[in-house]
Amino acid sequence: MRAARWAERRRHSMDRPGTSEASWRGWPALREFPAVHLAGITSAVVIAAHPGDAVLSVGGTISMLAASGARVRMVSASTGDVADSGKRGTPWEWWGEVRHALQMLGADGVEIVQLRDSDGHGGGGGEPQAETLTRLCAGFDLCLAPWEGDRNPATEPVARAARQAAAALDIPVLGCPVWLWHWAHPEDPRVPWERMNRIVLSEEIRQLKVDAIACLNVWGGTSRVAADGMTLTTEKVAHFIRDAELVFR
């Protein structure tokens, strides 16, 4: 019994039962949110606590921006220790997966910036300072960042700092949810649906994203485990291979 309780505490939050993709796809509003158009965007900075999150949430958007010739910078704000609970692999392996995923998206020219403690993380807790992100976002047309309401303690400080940086530069920021699709449910009153928008993907781009996501994990028996410890089941992956990516203004 004690071992069972210990194992439950060790489980990743996203490995507990959540909302099925069938439930989301059965909600008509998911296809009715206003569309965001990327025309005129010549540069974008993508900020993530872990770069794999960006591929999951807005990999199709990254692919479309790269195809249009836009300058794209990806900033990984994580300084997490690979020995942290639930994680697997090494940073070198994670980045290898991400670079392979970007190649699949046709975005291998994306500039990658990996923050470290010396790059402006505050308090030894791994939280990036807004000043650092402001410097890295300067000169870009658009900022794609974690959504501050995603209920992921690793991404919340990154989301706050990114929004502060974008506000200081007066550039638009789109919040990109990952965990939302697991813990929330259609018409969930905890979610500000009035802020949600859709970035529509062509079938060609959607398929590139499917191939890219397959690069982000390793097989362990019958499971695939992401670098942050989340088990990427077929059900979870289904949240991220729709024909549109959902973001918050």
TINU-87099 format. One record per residue: x, y, z of N, C-alpha, C in turn; residue in three letters. Coordinates in steps of 0.02 Angstrom, whole numbers, padded with zeros to 5 digits, always signed. Example, Ala and Ser with C-alpha at 12.3 -4.5 7.8 and 13.67 -1.06 7.14 Angstrom:
% TINU-87099
+00660-00284+00390+00615-00225+00390+00660-00165+00390ala +00642-00112+00354+00684-00053+00357+00645+00002+00394ser 
This chain:
% TINU-87099
+00041-00060+00000+00000+00000+00000+00043+00063+00000met +00095+00063+00042+00140+00120+00044+00174+00130-00023arg +00195+00074-00054+00228+00079-00119+00181+00106-00172ala +00117+00088-00168+00067+00112-00215+00057+00188-00208ala +00055+00211-00145+00047+00283-00133+00108+00321-00158arg +00167+00293-00148+00229+00326-00171+00229+00330-00247trp +00207+00275-00280+00206+00274-00353+00157+00326-00379ala +00099+00334-00345+00050+00382-00367+00077+00453-00362glu +00114+00468-00308+00143+00534-00301+00195+00548-00355arg +00229+00495-00377+00281+00502-00428+00253+00510-00498arg +00188+00495-00508+00159+00499-00574+00158+00571-00598arg +00172+00579-00662+00167+00645-00692+00094+00667-00691his +00080+00731-00680+00012+00756-00676-00028+00740-00740ser +00006+00739-00796-00028+00726-00859-00039+00652-00872met -00014+00609-00828-00025+00538-00837-00087+00514-00801asp -00121+00558-00765-00184+00541-00733-00240+00549-00785arg -00297+00516-00775-00351+00520-00824-00371+00592-00840pro -00383+00607-00903-00402+00674-00924-00456+00672-00976gly -00470+00730-01006-00523+00736-01056-00501+00704-01122thr -00544+00664-01151-00527+00629-01213-00529+00678-01272ser -00491+00661-01324-00493+00702-01384-00561+00697-01418glu -00595+00640-01410-00662+00633-01438-00709+00685-01408ala -00702+00699-01344-00744+00749-01312-00731+00818-01342ser -00666+00834-01353-00649+00899-01382-00675+00904-01453trp -00667+00853-01493-00687+00857-01563-00763+00858-01570arg -00798+00834-01519-00871+00837-01520-00899+00904-01499gly -00856+00951-01482-00877+01017-01460-00875+01065-01519trp -00932+01087-01546-00932+01129-01606-00891+01193-01600pro -00888+01222-01540-00852+01286-01531-00778+01280-01548ala -00751+01220-01543-00680+01211-01556-00662+01231-01628leu -00711+01226-01672-00700+01243-01743-00726+01313-01760arg -00750+01349-01710-00782+01413-01723-00745+01474-01694glu -00690+01463-01660-00652+01519-01633-00623+01561-01690phe -00615+01626-01680-00588+01669-01734-00519+01646-01757pro -00507+01655-01821-00443+01633-01850-00390+01688-01843ala -00329+01667-01830-00271+01711-01831-00234+01699-01897val -00220+01752-01933-00185+01746-01996-00113+01770-01989his -00067+01733-02019+00004+01748-02012+00030+01792-02068leu -00013+01812-02114+00009+01855-02168+00039+01920-02140ala +00096+01938-02165+00129+01999-02143+00176+01990-02085gly +00177+01930-02055+00224+01915-02000+00291+01896-02031ile +00342+01938-02022+00407+01925-02051+00457+01896-02001thr +00437+01896-01937+00482+01868-01886+00441+01850-01824ser +00462+01798-01791+00427+01776-01731+00476+01743-01683ala +00466+01754-01618+00506+01722-01567+00460+01674-01529val +00483+01612-01522+00445+01560-01489+00479+01544-01423val +00443+01555-01368+00472+01544-01301+00438+01484-01269ile +00477+01440-01239+00449+01381-01207+00490+01362-01147ala +00458+01332-01097+00494+01305-01040+00537+01247-01064ala +00511+01207-01109+00548+01154-01143+00531+01159-01216his +00579+01158-01261+00565+01170-01332+00516+01119-01362pro +00513+01059-01334+00465+01011-01359+00394+01035-01351gly +00381+01075-01299+00314+01103-01290+00293+01145-01349asp +00339+01183-01377+00323+01226-01434+00306+01184-01495ala +00340+01129-01505+00324+01086-01562+00254+01057-01554val +00237+01036-01493+00171+01008-01480+00116+01060-01492leu +00125+01119-01464+00071+01168-01464+00067+01208-01529ser +00124+01228-01557+00123+01270-01617+00174+01248-01669val +00186+01184-01674+00233+01159-01724+00211+01176-01795gly +00146+01173-01808+00121+01190-01874+00132+01263-01890gly +00122+01306-01840+00133+01377-01849+00207+01391-01865thr +00251+01358-01828+00323+01365-01841+00339+01345-01913ile +00308+01290-01935+00320+01265-02003+00297+01316-02055ser +00238+01346-02045+00212+01395-02092+00254+01458-02093met +00276+01480-02035+00319+01539-02032+00385+01527-02069leu +00414+01468-02058+00477+01452-02092+00467+01449-02168ala +00411+01419-02189+00398+01413-02261+00388+01482-02293ala +00363+01530-02255+00352+01597-02282+00416+01639-02285ser +00470+01612-02256+00533+01649-02255+00541+01693-02194gly +00495+01687-02146+00500+01727-02085+00560+01706-02043ala +00589+01753-02009+00643+01738-01961+00611+01711-01897arg +00635+01653-01874+00606+01622-01814+00662+01607-01764val +00651+01629-01703+00697+01614-01648+00660+01573-01596arg +00689+01518-01573+00659+01477-01520+00701+01485-01457met +00669+01505-01403+00703+01515-01339+00679+01463-01290val +00725+01422-01265+00709+01373-01213+00728+01403-01146ser +00678+01416-01105+00690+01450-01041+00700+01401-00983ala +00706+01337-00998+00713+01288-00945+00786+01277-00926ser +00798+01275-00860+00865+01255-00836+00858+01194-00791thr +00805+01156-00802+00791+01099-00758+00847+01048-00758gly +00858+01019-00701+00909+00967-00692+00881+00902-00719asp +00921+00866-00758+00898+00803-00786+00884+00752-00731val +00907+00764-00672+00894+00718-00617+00827+00733-00583ala +00791+00786-00606+00727+00803-00577+00679+00744-00583asp +00633+00741-00538+00585+00685-00536+00548+00678-00602ser +00548+00617-00628+00509+00600-00686+00544+00613-00753gly +00599+00647-00753+00630+00662-00817+00673+00604-00842lys +00685+00604-00906+00728+00552-00934+00772+00583-00986arg +00828+00550-01001+00872+00574-01052+00916+00632-01028gly +00953+00660-01074+00998+00715-01059+00979+00775-01102thr +01002+00835-01083+00988+00893-01127+01012+00882-01198pro +01068+00850-01206+01094+00836-01273+01044+00794-01312trp +01014+00744-01281+00964+00702-01315+00901+00742-01330glu +00879+00784-01282+00820+00824-01294+00829+00868-01354trp +00885+00903-01356+00897+00949-01412+00904+00912-01478trp +00931+00852-01476+00934+00811-01536+00865+00797-01563gly +00818+00780-01517+00749+00767-01537+00717+00830-01567glu +00728+00886-01534+00697+00949-01556+00724+00969-01624val +00789+00964-01634+00818+00982-01700+00790+00936-01754arg +00783+00872-01738+00754+00826-01787+00682+00845-01802his +00644+00863-01750+00575+00884-01760+00571+00947-01804ala +00615+00994-01792+00615+01055-01833+00632+01039-01906leu +00676+00992-01917+00690+00971-01986+00628+00944-02019gln +00590+00903-01982+00528+00875-02008+00478+00930-02026met +00480+00985-01989+00435+01041-02001+00459+01087-02057leu +00518+01071-02084+00547+01116-02134+00573+01180-02103gly +00589+01176-02038+00610+01235-02001+00679+01226-01970ala +00723+01191-02005+00789+01179-01976+00832+01242-01975asp +00808+01296-02006+00844+01359-02002+00826+01401-01942gly +00782+01376-01899+00762+01413-01839+00823+01424-01794val +00830+01485-01770+00884+01501-01722+00862+01476-01653glu +00906+01440-01619+00890+01412-01553+00933+01446-01500ile +00899+01470-01448+00933+01501-01391+00913+01463-01329val +00961+01435-01294+00948+01399-01232+00973+01440-01173gln +00927+01462-01131+00946+01502-01073+00977+01458-01019leu +01024+01487-00984+01055+01455-00927+01051+01503-00868arg +01071+01481-00809+01067+01524-00750+01102+01590-00761asp +01157+01590-00797+01195+01651-00809+01161+01697-00858ser +01107+01673-00891+01072+01713-00941+01014+01752-00912asp +01007+01754-00846+00956+01796-00818+00899+01760-00784gly +00911+01700-00758+00861+01667-00718+00866+01693-00646his +00810+01704-00617+00811+01735-00551+00807+01685-00494gly +00839+01703-00440+00830+01669-00377+00850+01596-00374gly +00885+01571-00423+00905+01502-00422+00848+01454-00434gly +00788+01480-00448+00730+01437-00457+00715+01422-00529gly +00758+01444-00575+00747+01430-00645+00698+01477-00679gly +00677+01532-00645+00628+01578-00675+00664+01630-00717glu +00647+01635-00781+00681+01684-00824+00658+01755-00806pro +00704+01801-00808+00687+01871-00795+00659+01902-00858gln +00609+01946-00850+00578+01978-00907+00629+02018-00947ala +00679+02046-00913+00729+02086-00948+00766+02044-01000glu +00782+01982-00982+00817+01938-01028+00774+01923-01089thr +00711+01907-01077+00667+01891-01133+00651+01953-01175leu +00649+02011-01143+00639+02073-01181+00695+02082-01231thr +00756+02069-01210+00813+02076-01255+00808+02026-01313arg +00785+01965-01298+00782+01913-01349+00722+01922-01396leu +00671+01958-01373+00612+01969-01415+00616+02034-01456cys +00664+02076-01441+00669+02140-01475+00678+02131-01550ala +00640+02168-01589+00646+02166-01661+00602+02115-01695gly +00562+02077-01656+00518+02026-01685+00446+02052-01690phe +00410+02025-01739+00340+02047-01750+00292+02013-01703asp +00308+01953-01679+00260+01912-01643+00296+01870-01591leu +00264+01860-01534+00291+01816-01482+00241+01759-01469cys +00265+01698-01474+00227+01638-01456+00256+01612-01391leu +00215+01604-01340+00240+01588-01274+00192+01540-01238ala +00214+01509-01183+00167+01467-01145+00107+01508-01123pro +00051+01474-01116-00009+01507-01089-00006+01506-01013trp -00016+01564-00983-00007+01571-00911-00058+01532-00870glu -00113+01510-00901-00164+01474-00864-00161+01399-00873gly -00105+01372-00898-00100+01302-00916-00095+01254-00856asp -00088+01281-00796-00084+01241-00735-00023+01196-00734arg +00031+01220-00764+00094+01185-00764+00144+01229-00727asn +00166+01209-00667+00211+01253-00629+00277+01267-00664pro +00297+01225-00711+00360+01237-00747+00353+01292-00799ala +00292+01303-00825+00283+01351-00879+00254+01418-00855thr +00222+01419-00797+00190+01481-00775+00238+01539-00768glu +00297+01531-00737+00343+01588-00733+00369+01610-00801pro +00378+01562-00846+00400+01578-00913+00346+01619-00949val +00284+01598-00940+00228+01634-00972+00224+01706-00946ala +00231+01714-00881+00227+01782-00852+00283+01826-00879arg +00344+01800-00880+00401+01839-00904+00394+01856-00978ala +00367+01809-01017+00359+01821-01088+00307+01876-01101ala +00253+01875-01063+00201+01927-01072+00229+01995-01051arg +00268+01997-00999+00299+02060-00978+00346+02087-01032gln +00384+02041-01062+00431+02061-01114+00394+02088-01175ala +00341+02052-01196+00303+02074-01254+00269+02141-01241ala +00244+02150-01180+00212+02214-01163+00262+02271-01165ala +00323+02258-01141+00374+02310-01141+00393+02331-01212ala +00388+02283-01259+00407+02296-01328+00347+02314-01372leu +00287+02309-01343+00225+02323-01379+00218+02278-01441asp +00231+02213-01431+00220+02165-01485+00167+02115-01463ile +00128+02089-01509+00075+02041-01490+00105+01976-01465pro +00071+01945-01417+00092+01881-01391+00033+01833-01393val +00046+01772-01413-00005+01720-01414+00015+01666-01364leu -00030+01650-01317-00017+01599-01268-00035+01530-01295gly +00010+01483-01288+00004+01417-01320-00007+01363-01268cys -00068+01339-01259-00081+01288-01208-00057+01218-01227pro -00037+01180-01177-00019+01110-01186-00061+01067-01138val -00056+01080-01073-00092+01040-01024-00167+01052-01024trp -00189+01110-01049-00260+01127-01049-00304+01071-01075leu -00282+01040-01129-00325+00990-01162-00333+00928-01119trp -00293+00921-01068-00298+00863-01024-00343+00878-00964his -00332+00935-00930-00368+00947-00868-00435+00984-00877trp -00442+01021-00932-00504+01059-00943-00554+01015-00981ala -00613+01044-00992-00665+01009-01030-00704+01061-01070his -00739+01041-01122-00777+01090-01162-00822+01133-01119pro -00821+01199-01133-00860+01249-01097-00837+01257-01024glu -00777+01235-01009-00751+01239-00941-00750+01313-00919asp -00783+01331-00864-00785+01401-00843-00717+01428-00818pro -00669+01384-00807-00603+01405-00784-00560+01432-00842arg -00583+01423-00902-00544+01441-00962-00573+01504-00994val -00531+01553-01010-00556+01615-01043-00566+01604-01118pro -00618+01568-01136-00630+01550-01206-00636+01611-01251trp -00658+01668-01222-00666+01728-01263-00599+01753-01291glu -00544+01729-01263-00477+01749-01287-00448+01699-01337arg -00483+01644-01349-00454+01591-01390-00461+01606-01465met -00409+01587-01503-00408+01594-01575-00380+01531-01606asn -00392+01524-01672-00370+01465-01709-00318+01486-01761arg -00266+01445-01767-00219+01451-01823-00230+01389-01866ile -00261+01398-01924-00282+01342-01965-00222+01312-02002val -00218+01246-02003-00164+01210-02036-00190+01174-02098leu -00152+01176-02151-00169+01135-02209-00155+01062-02192ser -00181+01017-02231-00168+00946-02218-00093+00930-02226glu -00060+00964-02272+00012+00953-02281+00050+00973-02218glu +00034+01032-02190+00068+01055-02130+00050+01011-02071ile -00013+00991-02067-00033+00947-02011+00007+00882-02012arg +00018+00854-02071+00055+00791-02075+00128+00801-02057gln +00156+00859-02076+00225+00873-02055+00229+00876-01979leu +00178+00904-01947+00178+00907-01874+00172+00838-01843lys +00132+00795-01873+00128+00725-01848+00197+00693-01848val +00233+00702-01903+00300+00673-01909+00348+00705-01859asp +00341+00770-01847+00385+00805-01800+00373+00782-01729ala +00311+00774-01709+00295+00752-01641+00324+00683-01628ile +00326+00641-01680+00354+00574-01672+00429+00576-01654ala +00461+00633-01664+00533+00640-01648+00544+00658-01575cys +00491+00676-01539+00500+00706-01473+00499+00656-01416leu +00499+00592-01430+00494+00544-01377+00532+00481-01394asn +00541+00440-01345+00573+00375-01356+00525+00321-01335val +00530+00264-01367+00487+00208-01348+00516+00174-01287trp +00473+00161-01239+00492+00123-01179+00440+00070-01168gly +00450+00011-01196+00398-00039-01194+00343-00017-01240gly +00282-00008-01213+00225+00014-01254+00212+00088-01245thr +00255+00123-01207+00244+00193-01194+00297+00236-01229ser +00278+00299-01239+00326+00348-01263+00331+00401-01209arg +00390+00419-01189+00399+00464-01133+00434+00528-01155val +00401+00585-01144+00431+00649-01161+00486+00667-01112ala +00527+00716-01131+00584+00734-01090+00563+00759-01021ala +00503+00789-01015+00483+00813-00950+00449+00760-00907asp +00447+00699-00933+00420+00644-00894+00349+00625-00913gly +00315+00664-00954+00247+00649-00973+00245+00592-01023met +00202+00543-01010+00194+00488-01056+00151+00511-01115thr +00178+00507-01175+00143+00529-01235+00104+00471-01265leu +00044+00460-01239+00001+00408-01266-00029+00433-01331thr -00058+00387-01369-00092+00405-01430-00147+00455-01416thr -00183+00447-01361-00237+00493-01343-00211+00564-01332glu -00155+00571-01297-00127+00638-01285-00102+00670-01349lys -00068+00631-01390-00041+00657-01453-00098+00683-01497val -00157+00650-01493-00214+00671-01534-00235+00743-01521ala -00222+00768-01461-00239+00838-01446-00199+00887-01490his -00141+00864-01514-00095+00910-01547-00089+00899-01622phe -00129+00856-01650-00125+00844-01722-00191+00860-01757ile -00225+00909-01729-00287+00934-01761-00271+00975-01823arg -00323+00998-01857-00313+01039-01917-00309+01113-01899asp -00303+01128-01834-00293+01198-01812-00258+01196-01745ala -00217+01247-01733-00184+01255-01668-00221+01311-01630glu -00237+01298-01568-00277+01345-01528-00231+01384-01482leu -00238+01450-01484-00195+01495-01445-00238+01549-01412val -00210+01580-01360-00245+01633-01324-00212+01700-01340phe -00253+01750-01356-00227+01817-01364-00215+01849-01296arg 
